[in-house]
Amino acid sequence: MTAPTDGNPLAALEALRGEIGKAVVGQDAAVTGLVVALLCRGHVLLEGVPGVAKTLLVRALATALELDTKRVQFTPDLMPSDVTGSLVYDARTAEFSFQAGPVFTNLMLADEINRTPPKTQASLLEAMEERQVSVEGTPRALPDPFMVAATQNPVEYEGTYPLPEAQLDRFLLKLNLPLPSRDQEIDVLARHAAGFDPRDLAAAGVRPVAGPKDLAAARAAVADVSVTPDITGYVVDLCRATRESPSLSLGASPRGATALLSTSRAWAWLSGRAYVIPDDVKALALPTLRHRVRLRPEAEMEGVTADSVLTGLLARVPVPR
């Protein structure tokens, strides 16, 4: 049962951090990013080395939000039908029936998405953009809410298929999951020594603290967050600056600007405001834009990163008063 929140969706979503903290140590920024993506009806790309709780984070979020979740391990031999589903012949009725794939869920974890060929990666495009799956020409709606949380390993590229720019652009946010600090890692080991089992979230005390109704109410509230012309101009100026940066061969598209405005509104609401300020845009600029820009080879060889370029632009682009 979902814990009572007195009809306050903000209080319900704020309770997520503490509930997920029962299973995941640290990673507060990733938790907030996943909530922002849910509020914006977007998808998330999680990047981090193995063992930083990417899978556990998604499972804990689904449990705390009382959402259905499915996990798919993306491998080189995975077929599109393994994700979307397929028509199966029933000998008893002499008819074909649709067998739904794992994409028919609220929160789909696409584990190591860059290990599967482009054809299978592309099977998610319609689901991510249209919230539906077409099999043999028949569209089938996906549940609401629906979000893809895809993971990839940033240090092992052998045998991988990098996501094309068109698919990267479909992800609302790219969240980097860092290694824990020394104190956090000690906390992780202490929990395991005390009997913590990451496969048993119920035993860890993770309980639903919000549900789909809270999420729907929160989305409606985010839609009412006001944006002044100065803020929209600031978002556009930031994105146009990425297209003019000498370190980048590809800047953020208009879809990137729309995404940054959307995530800034969600962040403003989570911060308890009904209007967007420049700091909201700054807070979400890196996770919203870092995967939508491409470094020039010469800049990459000099050790420049997308985050460092975006940080420099945030310091240079005039902020509205």
C-alpha positions as CSV (number, residue, x, y, z in Angstrom):
1,M,0.0,0.0,0.0
2,T,1.2,3.5,-0.8
3,A,2.0,5.6,2.3
4,P,-0.4,8.5,2.8
5,T,0.8,12.0,1.6
6,D,-2.3,14.0,2.4
7,G,-2.8,14.6,-1.4
8,N,0.4,16.6,-1.6
9,P,2.3,15.3,-4.7
10,L,5.4,17.4,-3.9
11,A,5.7,15.8,-0.4
12,A,5.1,12.3,-2.0
13,L,8.0,12.8,-4.5
14,E,10.3,14.3,-1.9
15,A,9.8,11.2,0.2
16,L,11.4,9.2,-2.6
17,R,14.9,10.2,-1.7
18,G,14.7,8.8,1.8
19,E,13.0,5.6,0.7
20,I,15.5,4.9,-2.1
21,G,18.3,5.7,0.4
22,K,17.3,2.5,2.3
23,A,18.7,0.6,-0.7
24,V,21.1,2.9,-2.5
25,V,23.9,4.9,-0.8
26,G,24.5,8.3,-2.4
27,Q,23.5,9.0,-6.0
28,D,21.1,11.7,-4.9
29,A,21.6,13.5,-8.2
30,A,20.6,10.4,-10.2
31,V,17.5,9.9,-8.0
32,T,16.5,13.5,-8.7
33,G,17.2,13.1,-12.4
34,L,15.0,10.1,-12.6
35,V,12.2,11.9,-10.9
36,V,12.6,14.9,-13.2
37,A,12.4,12.6,-16.2
38,L,9.2,11.0,-14.9
39,L,7.7,14.5,-14.4
40,C,8.6,15.4,-18.0
41,R,7.6,12.1,-19.6
42,G,11.2,11.6,-20.6
43,H,13.8,8.9,-20.7
44,V,17.1,8.6,-19.0
45,L,20.6,7.3,-20.0
46,L,22.6,6.1,-17.0
47,E,26.3,5.9,-17.4
48,G,28.7,4.5,-14.8
49,V,31.2,1.7,-14.2
50,P,29.8,-1.7,-13.1
51,G,28.9,-1.9,-9.5
52,V,27.6,1.7,-8.8
53,A,24.0,0.5,-8.3
54,K,22.5,1.5,-11.6
55,T,20.1,-1.5,-11.7
56,L,19.4,-1.3,-8.0
57,L,18.6,2.4,-8.3
58,V,15.9,1.8,-11.0
59,R,14.4,-1.1,-9.0
60,A,14.3,0.9,-5.8
61,L,12.6,3.8,-7.7
62,A,10.0,1.5,-9.2
63,T,9.2,0.0,-5.8
64,A,9.0,3.4,-4.0
65,L,6.7,4.7,-6.8
66,E,4.6,1.5,-7.0
67,L,5.4,1.1,-10.7
68,D,5.7,-2.0,-12.7
69,T,9.3,-2.6,-14.0
70,K,11.0,-5.0,-16.3
71,R,14.7,-5.5,-17.1
72,V,16.2,-6.4,-20.4
73,Q,19.9,-7.4,-20.8
74,F,20.9,-6.0,-24.2
75,T,23.2,-8.4,-25.9
76,P,24.6,-8.8,-29.5
77,D,22.0,-11.5,-30.4
78,L,19.0,-9.7,-29.0
79,M,16.3,-9.2,-31.6
80,P,13.7,-6.3,-31.9
81,S,10.9,-8.7,-31.2
82,D,12.6,-9.7,-27.9
83,V,11.9,-6.2,-26.8
84,T,8.6,-5.2,-28.4
85,G,6.9,-8.5,-28.6
86,S,5.6,-10.6,-31.6
87,L,2.7,-12.4,-33.1
88,V,2.5,-16.0,-32.0
89,Y,0.4,-18.7,-33.8
90,D,-2.1,-20.5,-31.6
91,A,-2.7,-24.0,-33.1
92,R,-5.9,-24.4,-31.0
93,T,-7.6,-21.3,-32.5
94,A,-5.7,-21.3,-35.8
95,E,-5.1,-17.6,-35.2
96,F,-2.2,-15.3,-34.4
97,S,-2.2,-13.5,-31.1
98,F,0.1,-10.8,-29.9
99,Q,2.6,-11.7,-27.1
100,A,3.7,-8.5,-25.5
101,G,7.4,-7.9,-24.9
102,P,9.1,-6.4,-21.9
103,V,8.7,-2.9,-23.2
104,F,5.1,-3.1,-22.0
105,T,5.8,-1.8,-18.5
106,N,6.0,1.5,-16.6
107,L,9.8,1.5,-16.1
108,M,11.9,-0.4,-18.5
109,L,15.6,-1.0,-17.6
110,A,17.6,-1.4,-20.8
111,D,20.8,-2.8,-19.4
112,E,24.0,-2.1,-21.4
113,I,22.0,-0.7,-24.4
114,N,25.1,-0.1,-26.4
115,R,25.9,-3.9,-26.5
116,T,23.1,-4.6,-29.0
117,P,23.2,-3.9,-32.7
118,P,21.5,-0.7,-34.1
119,K,18.5,-2.6,-35.4
120,T,17.5,-3.7,-31.9
121,Q,18.5,-0.3,-30.4
122,A,16.1,1.3,-33.0
123,S,13.2,-0.9,-31.8
124,L,12.9,1.4,-28.9
125,L,12.6,4.6,-30.9
126,E,8.9,4.4,-31.5
127,A,8.3,3.4,-27.9
128,M,10.3,6.3,-26.6
129,E,8.9,8.9,-29.0
130,E,5.3,7.8,-29.7
131,R,4.6,5.8,-26.5
132,Q,3.4,2.9,-28.7
133,V,4.8,-0.2,-30.4
134,S,3.8,-1.2,-34.0
135,V,3.9,-4.9,-34.8
136,E,2.8,-6.1,-38.3
137,G,1.4,-2.6,-38.9
138,T,-0.8,-2.5,-35.8
139,P,0.0,0.2,-33.2
140,R,-0.3,-0.9,-29.5
141,A,-0.3,1.8,-26.8
142,L,2.2,1.5,-23.9
143,P,1.2,2.0,-20.3
144,D,1.2,5.4,-18.7
145,P,3.6,6.3,-17.1
146,F,6.3,4.8,-19.3
147,M,10.0,5.5,-19.1
148,V,13.1,3.8,-20.5
149,A,16.1,3.9,-18.2
150,A,19.1,2.7,-20.3
151,T,22.5,2.0,-18.9
152,Q,26.0,1.9,-20.5
153,N,29.5,1.3,-19.3
154,P,31.8,4.3,-20.0
155,V,35.1,2.3,-19.9
156,E,34.5,-0.8,-22.0
157,Y,33.8,-0.2,-25.7
158,E,35.0,-3.4,-27.3
159,G,32.1,-5.1,-29.0
160,T,29.7,-2.2,-28.4
161,Y,27.5,-0.2,-30.8
162,P,27.5,3.5,-29.9
163,L,24.1,5.0,-29.9
164,P,23.5,7.2,-32.9
165,E,22.8,10.9,-32.4
166,A,19.2,10.6,-33.3
167,Q,18.6,8.0,-30.5
168,L,20.7,9.9,-28.0
169,D,18.6,12.9,-28.7
170,R,15.5,10.9,-27.6
171,F,16.9,10.6,-24.0
172,L,15.8,13.6,-21.9
173,L,18.7,13.3,-19.5
174,K,22.1,11.6,-19.4
175,L,23.0,11.0,-15.7
176,N,26.6,10.1,-14.7
177,L,26.8,7.8,-11.6
178,P,30.1,8.4,-9.9
179,L,32.0,6.0,-7.6
180,P,31.0,6.5,-4.0
181,S,33.1,8.5,-1.5
182,R,35.1,6.6,1.1
183,D,32.5,7.2,3.8
184,Q,29.7,6.1,1.4
185,E,31.6,3.0,0.5
186,I,32.1,2.1,4.2
187,D,28.3,2.5,4.6
188,V,27.7,0.1,1.7
189,L,30.0,-2.5,3.2
190,A,28.4,-2.1,6.6
191,R,25.0,-2.7,5.2
192,H,26.1,-5.8,3.4
193,A,27.8,-7.0,6.6
194,A,24.5,-6.5,8.4
195,G,22.7,-8.8,5.9
196,F,21.5,-6.4,3.2
197,D,20.4,-8.3,0.1
198,P,20.0,-6.1,-3.0
199,R,17.7,-8.7,-4.5
200,D,15.2,-8.3,-1.6
201,L,14.1,-4.7,-1.4
202,A,11.2,-5.5,0.9
203,A,13.6,-6.9,3.5
204,A,15.6,-3.6,3.2
205,G,12.4,-1.7,4.1
206,V,11.7,-0.1,0.8
207,R,8.0,0.7,0.6
208,P,5.8,2.6,-1.8
209,V,5.7,6.3,-0.8
210,A,4.0,7.6,-3.9
211,G,2.0,6.2,-6.8
212,P,0.8,6.9,-10.3
213,K,-1.9,9.3,-9.0
214,D,0.8,11.4,-7.2
215,L,2.8,11.4,-10.4
216,A,-0.1,12.5,-12.5
217,A,-0.9,15.3,-10.1
218,A,2.7,16.4,-10.1
219,R,2.9,16.5,-13.9
220,A,-0.2,18.7,-13.9
221,A,1.5,21.0,-11.4
222,V,4.7,21.2,-13.4
223,A,2.6,22.2,-16.5
224,D,1.4,25.3,-14.5
225,V,5.0,26.4,-13.7
226,S,5.4,29.8,-15.5
227,V,8.3,30.8,-17.7
228,T,9.1,34.4,-18.6
229,P,10.3,35.5,-22.1
230,D,13.7,36.2,-20.5
231,I,14.1,32.6,-19.4
232,T,13.1,31.2,-22.8
233,G,15.6,33.5,-24.3
234,Y,18.3,32.4,-21.9
235,V,17.6,28.7,-22.8
236,V,17.8,29.5,-26.5
237,D,21.0,31.5,-26.1
238,L,22.7,28.6,-24.2
239,C,21.7,26.1,-26.9
240,R,22.8,28.4,-29.7
241,A,26.1,28.9,-28.0
242,T,26.8,25.2,-28.2
243,R,26.3,25.4,-32.0
244,E,29.0,28.1,-32.2
245,S,31.5,26.6,-29.8
246,P,34.9,25.9,-31.5
247,S,35.3,22.7,-29.3
248,L,32.0,21.1,-30.6
249,S,31.3,19.7,-34.0
250,L,27.6,19.3,-33.1
251,G,25.6,21.5,-30.8
252,A,22.2,21.1,-29.2
253,S,19.2,21.0,-31.5
254,P,15.9,22.8,-30.9
255,R,14.7,19.6,-29.3
256,G,17.5,20.0,-26.8
257,A,16.3,23.6,-26.0
258,T,12.8,22.3,-25.5
259,A,14.1,19.5,-23.2
260,L,16.1,22.0,-21.2
261,L,13.0,24.2,-20.7
262,S,11.0,21.2,-19.7
263,T,13.5,19.9,-17.1
264,S,14.0,23.4,-15.7
265,R,10.3,23.7,-15.0
266,A,10.3,20.3,-13.3
267,W,13.3,21.4,-11.2
268,A,11.6,24.6,-10.3
269,W,8.5,22.8,-9.1
270,L,10.6,20.3,-7.1
271,S,12.3,23.3,-5.5
272,G,8.9,24.6,-4.3
273,R,8.5,27.4,-6.9
274,A,5.7,28.1,-9.5
275,Y,8.1,29.9,-11.8
276,V,11.5,29.2,-13.4
277,I,14.7,31.2,-12.5
278,P,18.1,31.1,-14.2
279,D,19.5,28.8,-11.5
280,D,17.0,26.1,-12.5
281,V,18.3,26.2,-16.1
282,K,21.9,26.1,-14.9
283,A,21.1,23.1,-12.6
284,L,19.8,21.0,-15.4
285,A,21.9,22.2,-18.3
286,L,24.6,19.5,-18.1
287,P,22.5,16.4,-17.7
288,T,20.1,17.7,-20.4
289,L,22.7,18.7,-23.0
290,R,25.8,16.7,-22.4
291,H,24.7,13.8,-24.7
292,R,23.3,16.2,-27.3
293,V,26.7,17.7,-28.2
294,R,29.7,16.2,-29.9
295,L,33.3,17.1,-29.3
296,R,35.7,17.8,-32.2
297,P,38.4,15.1,-32.3
298,E,41.2,17.7,-31.6
299,A,39.4,18.9,-28.5
300,E,38.9,15.4,-27.3
301,M,42.6,14.7,-27.7
302,E,43.3,17.7,-25.5
303,G,41.2,16.2,-22.7
304,V,38.2,18.5,-23.2
305,T,34.9,17.0,-22.2
306,A,31.3,17.9,-23.0
307,D,30.8,18.9,-19.4
308,S,33.7,21.3,-19.4
309,V,32.5,23.0,-22.6
310,L,29.0,23.4,-21.2
311,T,30.3,24.7,-17.9
312,G,32.3,27.3,-19.8
313,L,29.3,28.3,-21.8
314,L,27.2,28.7,-18.6
315,A,29.9,31.1,-17.3
316,R,29.9,33.1,-20.5
317,V,26.3,33.3,-21.7
318,P,24.6,36.4,-20.2
319,V,22.1,35.6,-17.4
320,P,18.8,37.5,-17.4
321,R,18.2,39.6,-14.3
